[in-house]
Amino acid sequence: MFIGDDQRRKAMTPTLTPPAGTVAGPAADERCDRCNAAGKLRLTLAGGSELVFCGHHANRYAEDLVKITVQYKADPEFVWRGADMMSNSN
């Protein structure tokens, strides 16, 4: 139970971040979470869950995906538009 206005407790939010380098690219048989096309990009979110997107949806939603992504791994032949945005935000 939370009583009062304890700023320390409000400021602390549990976030699990996977260790660097642990994100694997999408497997050959993985499908886009949006349309079921072949997966080209795997994203890891702050809570540790993962999403896979085809090239079309990865680039279409890049601006929004960058806001929720902590790590990503793209198929070697795919260029994700969000990669530049991620490197600029760090």
Number of C-alpha atoms within 10 A of each C-alpha: 2 7 5 5 8 9 8 8 9 9 8 8 8 8 10 11 14 16 8 8 9 11 16 14 18 22 14 10 8 18 19 21 15 13 12 12 17 18 27 27 28 25 25 21 21 16 14 14 12 15 18 27 25 25 20 15 18 25 18 14 13 17 14 12 17 21 13 13 20 17 21 23 19 23 18 9 7 11 15 20 16 21 15 11 14 18 9 8 8 5
